[in-house]
Amino acid sequence: MSQQVISQSALAKLICGNVVIDGDGIDEVLNHLSGSIDNVLRELIVIGSLDSDKISLFAPFLGRSLLELGCTALIARLDPFRILLLRKCQQQPNYQLDKSNK
């Protein structure tokens, strides 16, 4: 299986490491987290050109999103079993997004 490295921002690469396109398991999770970090960073760059009211409304949300994604990626690199277990639980048909799950 050939594994191609995708392009990612410096921050996503620092947090997630080198991720691969065709990876399975933890590589798939880190690929998703890396892409999400890149998306949030892009939005933070765009938000800088908006007026101060919109910045004060959206910047805290994007900052928190970046913090949560970064923490999740670091946990995935330190304890991949935990993240894979959570992923497996979330893939179950009875998993409900709108309710707290154990």
Jmol script that loads the backbone (N, CA, C; Angstrom):
load data "model"
ATOM      1  N   MET A   1       0.844  -1.172   0.000  1.00  0.00           N
ATOM      2  CA  MET A   1       0.000   0.000   0.000  1.00  0.00           C
ATOM      3  C   MET A   1       0.890   1.235   0.000  1.00  0.00           C
ATOM      4  N   SER A   2       0.682   2.139  -0.932  1.00  0.00           N
ATOM      5  CA  SER A   2       1.460   3.370  -0.970  1.00  0.00           C
ATOM      6  C   SER A   2       0.794   4.400  -0.069  1.00  0.00           C
ATOM      7  N   GLN A   3       1.600   5.057   0.730  1.00  0.00           N
ATOM      8  CA  GLN A   3       1.082   6.057   1.633  1.00  0.00           C
ATOM      9  C   GLN A   3       1.617   7.414   1.208  1.00  0.00           C
ATOM     10  N   GLN A   4       0.712   8.266   0.777  1.00  0.00           N
ATOM     11  CA  GLN A   4       1.092   9.600   0.343  1.00  0.00           C
ATOM     12  C   GLN A   4       0.909  10.565   1.502  1.00  0.00           C
ATOM     13  N   VAL A   5       1.871  11.417   1.701  1.00  0.00           N
ATOM     14  CA  VAL A   5       1.772  12.437   2.725  1.00  0.00           C
ATOM     15  C   VAL A   5       0.995  13.612   2.142  1.00  0.00           C
ATOM     16  N   ILE A   6       0.009  14.105   2.899  1.00  0.00           N
ATOM     17  CA  ILE A   6      -0.786  15.236   2.422  1.00  0.00           C
ATOM     18  C   ILE A   6      -0.141  16.531   2.884  1.00  0.00           C
ATOM     19  N   SER A   7      -0.448  17.618   2.191  1.00  0.00           N
ATOM     20  CA  SER A   7       0.088  18.909   2.616  1.00  0.00           C
ATOM     21  C   SER A   7      -0.734  19.412   3.793  1.00  0.00           C
ATOM     22  N   GLN A   8      -0.054  19.974   4.778  1.00  0.00           N
ATOM     23  CA  GLN A   8      -0.726  20.463   5.963  1.00  0.00           C
ATOM     24  C   GLN A   8       0.039  21.673   6.488  1.00  0.00           C
ATOM     25  N   SER A   9      -0.647  22.480   7.286  1.00  0.00           N
ATOM     26  CA  SER A   9      -0.011  23.668   7.839  1.00  0.00           C
ATOM     27  C   SER A   9       1.053  23.255   8.849  1.00  0.00           C
ATOM     28  N   ALA A  10       1.901  24.197   9.188  1.00  0.00           N
ATOM     29  CA  ALA A  10       2.977  23.915  10.139  1.00  0.00           C
ATOM     30  C   ALA A  10       2.422  23.529  11.507  1.00  0.00           C
ATOM     31  N   LEU A  11       1.357  24.195  11.943  1.00  0.00           N
ATOM     32  CA  LEU A  11       0.777  23.879  13.246  1.00  0.00           C
ATOM     33  C   LEU A  11       0.172  22.479  13.244  1.00  0.00           C
ATOM     34  N   ALA A  12      -0.565  22.139  12.187  1.00  0.00           N
ATOM     35  CA  ALA A  12      -1.165  20.800  12.105  1.00  0.00           C
ATOM     36  C   ALA A  12      -0.078  19.730  12.049  1.00  0.00           C
ATOM     37  N   LYS A  13       1.000  20.023  11.354  1.00  0.00           N
ATOM     38  CA  LYS A  13       2.101  19.058  11.268  1.00  0.00           C
ATOM     39  C   LYS A  13       2.782  18.904  12.624  1.00  0.00           C
ATOM     40  N   LEU A  14       2.944  19.994  13.353  1.00  0.00           N
ATOM     41  CA  LEU A  14       3.549  19.950  14.673  1.00  0.00           C
ATOM     42  C   LEU A  14       2.693  19.131  15.639  1.00  0.00           C
ATOM     43  N   ILE A  15       1.382  19.337  15.594  1.00  0.00           N
ATOM     44  CA  ILE A  15       0.485  18.670  16.538  1.00  0.00           C
ATOM     45  C   ILE A  15       0.205  17.225  16.128  1.00  0.00           C
ATOM     46  N   CYS A  16      -0.083  17.003  14.844  1.00  0.00           N
ATOM     47  CA  CYS A  16      -0.512  15.681  14.381  1.00  0.00           C
ATOM     48  C   CYS A  16       0.617  14.828  13.814  1.00  0.00           C
ATOM     49  N   GLY A  17       1.741  15.425  13.529  1.00  0.00           N
ATOM     50  CA  GLY A  17       2.819  14.687  12.885  1.00  0.00           C
ATOM     51  C   GLY A  17       2.537  14.571  11.394  1.00  0.00           C
ATOM     52  N   ASN A  18       3.333  13.767  10.706  1.00  0.00           N
ATOM     53  CA  ASN A  18       3.108  13.524   9.282  1.00  0.00           C
ATOM     54  C   ASN A  18       1.947  12.553   9.129  1.00  0.00           C
ATOM     55  N   VAL A  19       0.875  13.012   8.530  1.00  0.00           N
ATOM     56  CA  VAL A  19      -0.283  12.138   8.324  1.00  0.00           C
ATOM     57  C   VAL A  19      -0.307  11.657   6.881  1.00  0.00           C
ATOM     58  N   VAL A  20      -0.981  10.546   6.659  1.00  0.00           N
ATOM     59  CA  VAL A  20      -1.046   9.940   5.334  1.00  0.00           C
ATOM     60  C   VAL A  20      -2.487   9.885   4.853  1.00  0.00           C
ATOM     61  N   ILE A  21      -2.662   9.899   3.544  1.00  0.00           N
ATOM     62  CA  ILE A  21      -4.000   9.907   2.955  1.00  0.00           C
ATOM     63  C   ILE A  21      -4.713   8.570   3.149  1.00  0.00           C
ATOM     64  N   ASP A  22      -4.027   7.491   2.817  1.00  0.00           N
ATOM     65  CA  ASP A  22      -4.667   6.172   2.814  1.00  0.00           C
ATOM     66  C   ASP A  22      -4.489   5.414   4.117  1.00  0.00           C
ATOM     67  N   GLY A  23      -4.235   6.123   5.210  1.00  0.00           N
ATOM     68  CA  GLY A  23      -3.996   5.453   6.477  1.00  0.00           C
ATOM     69  C   GLY A  23      -5.273   4.899   7.079  1.00  0.00           C
ATOM     70  N   ASP A  24      -5.107   3.873   7.883  1.00  0.00           N
ATOM     71  CA  ASP A  24      -6.222   3.279   8.610  1.00  0.00           C
ATOM     72  C   ASP A  24      -6.045   3.554  10.099  1.00  0.00           C
ATOM     73  N   GLY A  25      -7.110   3.376  10.837  1.00  0.00           N
ATOM     74  CA  GLY A  25      -7.030   3.502  12.282  1.00  0.00           C
ATOM     75  C   GLY A  25      -6.634   4.884  12.725  1.00  0.00           C
ATOM     76  N   ILE A  26      -5.537   4.947  13.476  1.00  0.00           N
ATOM     77  CA  ILE A  26      -5.113   6.216  14.056  1.00  0.00           C
ATOM     78  C   ILE A  26      -4.658   7.198  12.983  1.00  0.00           C
ATOM     79  N   ASP A  27      -4.116   6.705  11.867  1.00  0.00           N
ATOM     80  CA  ASP A  27      -3.736   7.602  10.768  1.00  0.00           C
ATOM     81  C   ASP A  27      -4.960   8.310  10.198  1.00  0.00           C
ATOM     82  N   GLU A  28      -6.063   7.605  10.101  1.00  0.00           N
ATOM     83  CA  GLU A  28      -7.309   8.205   9.605  1.00  0.00           C
ATOM     84  C   GLU A  28      -7.796   9.294  10.564  1.00  0.00           C
ATOM     85  N   VAL A  29      -7.716   9.024  11.856  1.00  0.00           N
ATOM     86  CA  VAL A  29      -8.142  10.004  12.858  1.00  0.00           C
ATOM     87  C   VAL A  29      -7.249  11.239  12.814  1.00  0.00           C
ATOM     88  N   LEU A  30      -5.934  11.026  12.772  1.00  0.00           N
ATOM     89  CA  LEU A  30      -5.007  12.156  12.733  1.00  0.00           C
ATOM     90  C   LEU A  30      -5.144  12.946  11.437  1.00  0.00           C
ATOM     91  N   ASN A  31      -5.449  12.279  10.353  1.00  0.00           N
ATOM     92  CA  ASN A  31      -5.697  12.960   9.077  1.00  0.00           C
ATOM     93  C   ASN A  31      -6.911  13.879   9.207  1.00  0.00           C
ATOM     94  N   HIS A  32      -7.970  13.371   9.811  1.00  0.00           N
ATOM     95  CA  HIS A  32      -9.182  14.172  10.011  1.00  0.00           C
ATOM     96  C   HIS A  32      -8.895  15.370  10.929  1.00  0.00           C
ATOM     97  N   LEU A  33      -8.179  15.121  12.034  1.00  0.00           N
ATOM     98  CA  LEU A  33      -7.856  16.207  12.962  1.00  0.00           C
ATOM     99  C   LEU A  33      -6.965  17.253  12.308  1.00  0.00           C
ATOM    100  N   SER A  34      -6.000  16.805  11.512  1.00  0.00           N
ATOM    101  CA  SER A  34      -5.117  17.730  10.810  1.00  0.00           C
ATOM    102  C   SER A  34      -5.896  18.603   9.835  1.00  0.00           C
ATOM    103  N   GLY A  35      -6.806  18.000   9.083  1.00  0.00           N
ATOM    104  CA  GLY A  35      -7.645  18.765   8.161  1.00  0.00           C
ATOM    105  C   GLY A  35      -8.530  19.754   8.889  1.00  0.00           C
ATOM    106  N   SER A  36      -9.056  19.346  10.045  1.00  0.00           N
ATOM    107  CA  SER A  36      -9.907  20.241  10.828  1.00  0.00           C
ATOM    108  C   SER A  36      -9.106  21.414  11.384  1.00  0.00           C
ATOM    109  N   ILE A  37      -7.877  21.145  11.833  1.00  0.00           N
ATOM    110  CA  ILE A  37      -7.013  22.224  12.322  1.00  0.00           C
ATOM    111  C   ILE A  37      -6.720  23.203  11.194  1.00  0.00           C
ATOM    112  N   ASP A  38      -6.422  22.687  10.015  1.00  0.00           N
ATOM    113  CA  ASP A  38      -6.170  23.554   8.862  1.00  0.00           C
ATOM    114  C   ASP A  38      -7.393  24.417   8.544  1.00  0.00           C
ATOM    115  N   ASN A  39      -8.584  23.834   8.615  1.00  0.00           N
ATOM    116  CA  ASN A  39      -9.817  24.589   8.339  1.00  0.00           C
ATOM    117  C   ASN A  39     -10.028  25.703   9.357  1.00  0.00           C
ATOM    118  N   VAL A  40      -9.802  25.418  10.623  1.00  0.00           N
ATOM    119  CA  VAL A  40      -9.975  26.441  11.661  1.00  0.00           C
ATOM    120  C   VAL A  40      -8.949  27.560  11.475  1.00  0.00           C
ATOM    121  N   LEU A  41      -7.713  27.188  11.152  1.00  0.00           N
ATOM    122  CA  LEU A  41      -6.690  28.212  10.912  1.00  0.00           C
ATOM    123  C   LEU A  41      -7.052  29.107   9.730  1.00  0.00           C
ATOM    124  N   ARG A  42      -7.600  28.506   8.679  1.00  0.00           N
ATOM    125  CA  ARG A  42      -8.035  29.295   7.517  1.00  0.00           C
ATOM    126  C   ARG A  42      -9.115  30.286   7.923  1.00  0.00           C
ATOM    127  N   GLU A  43     -10.064  29.835   8.741  1.00  0.00           N
ATOM    128  CA  GLU A  43     -11.139  30.721   9.198  1.00  0.00           C
ATOM    129  C   GLU A  43     -10.600  31.838  10.094  1.00  0.00           C
ATOM    130  N   LEU A  44      -9.601  31.524  10.923  1.00  0.00           N
ATOM    131  CA  LEU A  44      -9.005  32.557  11.769  1.00  0.00           C
ATOM    132  C   LEU A  44      -8.310  33.628  10.935  1.00  0.00           C
ATOM    133  N   ILE A  45      -7.696  33.221   9.837  1.00  0.00           N
ATOM    134  CA  ILE A  45      -7.059  34.193   8.943  1.00  0.00           C
ATOM    135  C   ILE A  45      -8.116  35.081   8.292  1.00  0.00           C
ATOM    136  N   VAL A  46      -9.206  34.472   7.846  1.00  0.00           N
ATOM    137  CA  VAL A  46     -10.285  35.224   7.199  1.00  0.00           C
ATOM    138  C   VAL A  46     -10.960  36.173   8.180  1.00  0.00           C
ATOM    139  N   ILE A  47     -11.126  35.738   9.404  1.00  0.00           N
ATOM    140  CA  ILE A  47     -11.847  36.548  10.386  1.00  0.00           C
ATOM    141  C   ILE A  47     -11.080  37.832  10.730  1.00  0.00           C
ATOM    142  N   GLY A  48      -9.767  37.833  10.508  1.00  0.00           N
ATOM    143  CA  GLY A  48      -8.967  39.024  10.778  1.00  0.00           C
ATOM    144  C   GLY A  48      -9.345  40.213   9.915  1.00  0.00           C
ATOM    145  N   SER A  49      -9.990  39.963   8.779  1.00  0.00           N
ATOM    146  CA  SER A  49     -10.371  41.062   7.893  1.00  0.00           C
ATOM    147  C   SER A  49     -11.785  41.580   8.171  1.00  0.00           C
ATOM    148  N   LEU A  50     -12.484  40.996   9.131  1.00  0.00           N
ATOM    149  CA  LEU A  50     -13.847  41.424   9.459  1.00  0.00           C
ATOM    150  C   LEU A  50     -13.828  42.553  10.486  1.00  0.00           C
ATOM    151  N   ASP A  51     -14.999  43.149  10.727  1.00  0.00           N
ATOM    152  CA  ASP A  51     -15.069  44.218  11.720  1.00  0.00           C
ATOM    153  C   ASP A  51     -14.984  43.630  13.135  1.00  0.00           C
ATOM    154  N   SER A  52     -14.729  44.489  14.103  1.00  0.00           N
ATOM    155  CA  SER A  52     -14.443  44.041  15.469  1.00  0.00           C
ATOM    156  C   SER A  52     -15.612  43.304  16.122  1.00  0.00           C
ATOM    157  N   ASP A  53     -16.862  43.645  15.750  1.00  0.00           N
ATOM    158  CA  ASP A  53     -18.011  42.953  16.322  1.00  0.00           C
ATOM    159  C   ASP A  53     -18.018  41.475  15.922  1.00  0.00           C
ATOM    160  N   LYS A  54     -17.742  41.205  14.658  1.00  0.00           N
ATOM    161  CA  LYS A  54     -17.722  39.817  14.198  1.00  0.00           C
ATOM    162  C   LYS A  54     -16.507  39.069  14.735  1.00  0.00           C
ATOM    163  N   ILE A  55     -15.392  39.765  14.879  1.00  0.00           N
ATOM    164  CA  ILE A  55     -14.203  39.122  15.458  1.00  0.00           C
ATOM    165  C   ILE A  55     -14.491  38.694  16.890  1.00  0.00           C
ATOM    166  N   SER A  56     -15.104  39.568  17.676  1.00  0.00           N
ATOM    167  CA  SER A  56     -15.387  39.233  19.074  1.00  0.00           C
ATOM    168  C   SER A  56     -16.440  38.136  19.187  1.00  0.00           C
ATOM    169  N   LEU A  57     -17.233  37.947  18.167  1.00  0.00           N
ATOM    170  CA  LEU A  57     -18.244  36.902  18.184  1.00  0.00           C
ATOM    171  C   LEU A  57     -17.671  35.545  17.782  1.00  0.00           C
ATOM    172  N   PHE A  58     -16.850  35.501  16.732  1.00  0.00           N
ATOM    173  CA  PHE A  58     -16.387  34.230  16.191  1.00  0.00           C
ATOM    174  C   PHE A  58     -15.001  33.787  16.676  1.00  0.00           C
ATOM    175  N   ALA A  59     -14.136  34.714  17.020  1.00  0.00           N
ATOM    176  CA  ALA A  59     -12.761  34.358  17.397  1.00  0.00           C
ATOM    177  C   ALA A  59     -12.688  33.439  18.619  1.00  0.00           C
ATOM    178  N   PRO A  60     -13.467  33.675  19.681  1.00  0.00           N
ATOM    179  CA  PRO A  60     -13.405  32.750  20.819  1.00  0.00           C
ATOM    180  C   PRO A  60     -13.839  31.326  20.446  1.00  0.00           C
ATOM    181  N   PHE A  61     -14.844  31.204  19.603  1.00  0.00           N
ATOM    182  CA  PHE A  61     -15.294  29.895  19.154  1.00  0.00           C
ATOM    183  C   PHE A  61     -14.192  29.183  18.372  1.00  0.00           C
ATOM    184  N   LEU A  62     -13.558  29.901  17.453  1.00  0.00           N
ATOM    185  CA  LEU A  62     -12.492  29.296  16.661  1.00  0.00           C
ATOM    186  C   LEU A  62     -11.274  28.976  17.519  1.00  0.00           C
ATOM    187  N   GLY A  63     -10.974  29.828  18.480  1.00  0.00           N
ATOM    188  CA  GLY A  63      -9.865  29.554  19.388  1.00  0.00           C
ATOM    189  C   GLY A  63     -10.106  28.309  20.215  1.00  0.00           C
ATOM    190  N   ARG A  64     -11.314  28.166  20.723  1.00  0.00           N
ATOM    191  CA  ARG A  64     -11.651  26.968  21.502  1.00  0.00           C
ATOM    192  C   ARG A  64     -11.623  25.731  20.619  1.00  0.00           C
ATOM    193  N   SER A  65     -12.114  25.852  19.409  1.00  0.00           N
ATOM    194  CA  SER A  65     -12.080  24.718  18.483  1.00  0.00           C
ATOM    195  C   SER A  65     -10.652  24.274  18.217  1.00  0.00           C
ATOM    196  N   LEU A  66      -9.771  25.239  18.018  1.00  0.00           N
ATOM    197  CA  LEU A  66      -8.361  24.928  17.773  1.00  0.00           C
ATOM    198  C   LEU A  66      -7.739  24.254  18.997  1.00  0.00           C
ATOM    199  N   LEU A  67      -8.066  24.734  20.178  1.00  0.00           N
ATOM    200  CA  LEU A  67      -7.555  24.142  21.411  1.00  0.00           C
ATOM    201  C   LEU A  67      -8.051  22.705  21.582  1.00  0.00           C
ATOM    202  N   GLU A  68      -9.335  22.469  21.345  1.00  0.00           N
ATOM    203  CA  GLU A  68      -9.898  21.121  21.483  1.00  0.00           C
ATOM    204  C   GLU A  68      -9.308  20.163  20.455  1.00  0.00           C
ATOM    205  N   LEU A  69      -9.177  20.608  19.220  1.00  0.00           N
ATOM    206  CA  LEU A  69      -8.587  19.757  18.184  1.00  0.00           C
ATOM    207  C   LEU A  69      -7.139  19.430  18.502  1.00  0.00           C
ATOM    208  N   GLY A  70      -6.397  20.425  18.974  1.00  0.00           N
ATOM    209  CA  GLY A  70      -5.002  20.197  19.326  1.00  0.00           C
ATOM    210  C   GLY A  70      -4.851  19.217  20.474  1.00  0.00           C
ATOM    211  N   CYS A  71      -5.666  19.371  21.502  1.00  0.00           N
ATOM    212  CA  CYS A  71      -5.612  18.447  22.645  1.00  0.00           C
ATOM    213  C   CYS A  71      -5.994  17.035  22.229  1.00  0.00           C
ATOM    214  N   THR A  72      -7.013  16.907  21.405  1.00  0.00           N
ATOM    215  CA  THR A  72      -7.431  15.589  20.929  1.00  0.00           C
ATOM    216  C   THR A  72      -6.325  14.937  20.111  1.00  0.00           C
ATOM    217  N   ALA A  73      -5.665  15.716  19.265  1.00  0.00           N
ATOM    218  CA  ALA A  73      -4.577  15.170  18.445  1.00  0.00           C
ATOM    219  C   ALA A  73      -3.398  14.739  19.312  1.00  0.00           C
ATOM    220  N   LEU A  74      -3.067  15.519  20.329  1.00  0.00           N
ATOM    221  CA  LEU A  74      -1.970  15.137  21.216  1.00  0.00           C
ATOM    222  C   LEU A  74      -2.311  13.871  21.998  1.00  0.00           C
ATOM    223  N   ILE A  75      -3.545  13.758  22.453  1.00  0.00           N
ATOM    224  CA  ILE A  75      -3.970  12.538  23.139  1.00  0.00           C
ATOM    225  C   ILE A  75      -3.904  11.352  22.180  1.00  0.00           C
ATOM    226  N   ALA A  76      -4.302  11.580  20.929  1.00  0.00           N
ATOM    227  CA  ALA A  76      -4.261  10.501  19.930  1.00  0.00           C
ATOM    228  C   ALA A  76      -2.839  10.022  19.692  1.00  0.00           C
ATOM    229  N   ARG A  77      -1.875  10.936  19.753  1.00  0.00           N
ATOM    230  CA  ARG A  77      -0.482  10.537  19.542  1.00  0.00           C
ATOM    231  C   ARG A  77       0.097   9.862  20.774  1.00  0.00           C
ATOM    232  N   LEU A  78      -0.342  10.271  21.972  1.00  0.00           N
ATOM    233  CA  LEU A  78       0.171   9.672  23.198  1.00  0.00           C
ATOM    234  C   LEU A  78      -0.534   8.373  23.574  1.00  0.00           C
ATOM    235  N   ASP A  79      -1.836   8.314  23.344  1.00  0.00           N
ATOM    236  CA  ASP A  79      -2.628   7.145  23.723  1.00  0.00           C
ATOM    237  C   ASP A  79      -3.610   6.800  22.594  1.00  0.00           C
ATOM    238  N   PRO A  80      -3.105   6.240  21.485  1.00  0.00           N
ATOM    239  CA  PRO A  80      -3.974   5.976  20.340  1.00  0.00           C
ATOM    240  C   PRO A  80      -5.096   4.989  20.644  1.00  0.00           C
ATOM    241  N   PHE A  81      -4.877   4.079  21.578  1.00  0.00           N
ATOM    242  CA  PHE A  81      -5.918   3.109  21.914  1.00  0.00           C
ATOM    243  C   PHE A  81      -7.186   3.801  22.405  1.00  0.00           C
ATOM    244  N   ARG A  82      -7.027   4.826  23.239  1.00  0.00           N
ATOM    245  CA  ARG A  82      -8.184   5.557  23.782  1.00  0.00           C
ATOM    246  C   ARG A  82      -8.999   6.206  22.651  1.00  0.00           C
ATOM    247  N   ILE A  83      -8.317   6.833  21.717  1.00  0.00           N
ATOM    248  CA  ILE A  83      -8.998   7.504  20.609  1.00  0.00           C
ATOM    249  C   ILE A  83      -9.674   6.489  19.692  1.00  0.00           C
ATOM    250  N   LEU A  84      -9.005   5.372  19.424  1.00  0.00           N
ATOM    251  CA  LEU A  84      -9.603   4.336  18.569  1.00  0.00           C
ATOM    252  C   LEU A  84     -10.822   3.725  19.234  1.00  0.00           C
ATOM    253  N   LEU A  85     -10.790   3.575  20.554  1.00  0.00           N
ATOM    254  CA  LEU A  85     -11.951   3.052  21.282  1.00  0.00           C
ATOM    255  C   LEU A  85     -13.125   4.018  21.194  1.00  0.00           C
ATOM    256  N   LEU A  86     -12.846   5.321  21.366  1.00  0.00           N
ATOM    257  CA  LEU A  86     -13.906   6.328  21.237  1.00  0.00           C
ATOM    258  C   LEU A  86     -14.479   6.351  19.823  1.00  0.00           C
ATOM    259  N   ARG A  87     -13.597   6.228  18.846  1.00  0.00           N
ATOM    260  CA  ARG A  87     -14.032   6.221  17.442  1.00  0.00           C
ATOM    261  C   ARG A  87     -14.957   5.041  17.171  1.00  0.00           C
ATOM    262  N   LYS A  88     -14.591   3.871  17.721  1.00  0.00           N
ATOM    263  CA  LYS A  88     -15.404   2.671  17.529  1.00  0.00           C
ATOM    264  C   LYS A  88     -16.784   2.843  18.172  1.00  0.00           C
ATOM    265  N   CYS A  89     -16.819   3.452  19.350  1.00  0.00           N
ATOM    266  CA  CYS A  89     -18.103   3.698  20.022  1.00  0.00           C
ATOM    267  C   CYS A  89     -18.968   4.662  19.217  1.00  0.00           C
ATOM    268  N   GLN A  90     -18.341   5.692  18.645  1.00  0.00           N
ATOM    269  CA  GLN A  90     -19.096   6.677  17.878  1.00  0.00           C
ATOM    270  C   GLN A  90     -19.592   6.128  16.550  1.00  0.00           C
ATOM    271  N   GLN A  91     -19.012   5.048  16.078  1.00  0.00           N
ATOM    272  CA  GLN A  91     -19.453   4.435  14.823  1.00  0.00           C
ATOM    273  C   GLN A  91     -20.621   3.477  15.023  1.00  0.00           C
ATOM    274  N   GLN A  92     -20.998   3.207  16.269  1.00  0.00           N
ATOM    275  CA  GLN A  92     -22.111   2.303  16.540  1.00  0.00           C
ATOM    276  C   GLN A  92     -23.426   2.946  16.098  1.00  0.00           C
ATOM    277  N   PRO A  93     -24.372   2.134  15.598  1.00  0.00           N
ATOM    278  CA  PRO A  93     -25.636   2.704  15.119  1.00  0.00           C
ATOM    279  C   PRO A  93     -26.490   3.339  16.222  1.00  0.00           C
ATOM    280  N   ASN A  94     -26.295   2.932  17.472  1.00  0.00           N
ATOM    281  CA  ASN A  94     -27.114   3.471  18.564  1.00  0.00           C
ATOM    282  C   ASN A  94     -26.457   4.686  19.224  1.00  0.00           C
ATOM    283  N   TYR A  95     -25.330   5.175  18.692  1.00  0.00           N
ATOM    284  CA  TYR A  95     -24.676   6.357  19.225  1.00  0.00           C
ATOM    285  C   TYR A  95     -25.505   7.590  18.881  1.00  0.00           C
ATOM    286  N   GLN A  96     -25.820   8.396  19.891  1.00  0.00           N
ATOM    287  CA  GLN A  96     -26.649   9.587  19.667  1.00  0.00           C
ATOM    288  C   GLN A  96     -25.813  10.836  19.896  1.00  0.00           C
ATOM    289  N   LEU A  97     -25.782  11.692  18.887  1.00  0.00           N
ATOM    290  CA  LEU A  97     -24.986  12.919  18.960  1.00  0.00           C
ATOM    291  C   LEU A  97     -25.557  13.933  19.944  1.00  0.00           C
ATOM    292  N   ASP A  98     -26.866  13.933  20.120  1.00  0.00           N
ATOM    293  CA  ASP A  98     -27.506  14.958  20.943  1.00  0.00           C
ATOM    294  C   ASP A  98     -27.585  14.605  22.422  1.00  0.00           C
ATOM    295  N   LYS A  99     -27.100  13.441  22.824  1.00  0.00           N
ATOM    296  CA  LYS A  99     -27.144  13.034  24.235  1.00  0.00           C
ATOM    297  C   LYS A  99     -25.750  12.734  24.737  1.00  0.00           C
ATOM    298  N   SER A 100     -25.572  12.890  26.040  1.00  0.00           N
ATOM    299  CA  SER A 100     -24.303  12.558  26.672  1.00  0.00           C
ATOM    300  C   SER A 100     -24.121  11.043  26.634  1.00  0.00           C
ATOM    301  N   ASN A 101     -22.963  10.582  26.216  1.00  0.00           N
ATOM    302  CA  ASN A 101     -22.682   9.152  26.118  1.00  0.00           C
ATOM    303  C   ASN A 101     -21.579   8.780  27.109  1.00  0.00           C
ATOM    304  N   LYS A 102     -21.646   7.553  27.597  1.00  0.00           N
ATOM    305  CA  LYS A 102     -20.636   7.089  28.556  1.00  0.00           C
ATOM    306  C   LYS A 102     -19.398   6.640  27.838  1.00  0.00           C
TER     307      LYS A 102
END
end "model"
wireframe off; spacefill off
backbone 0.3
color backbone group
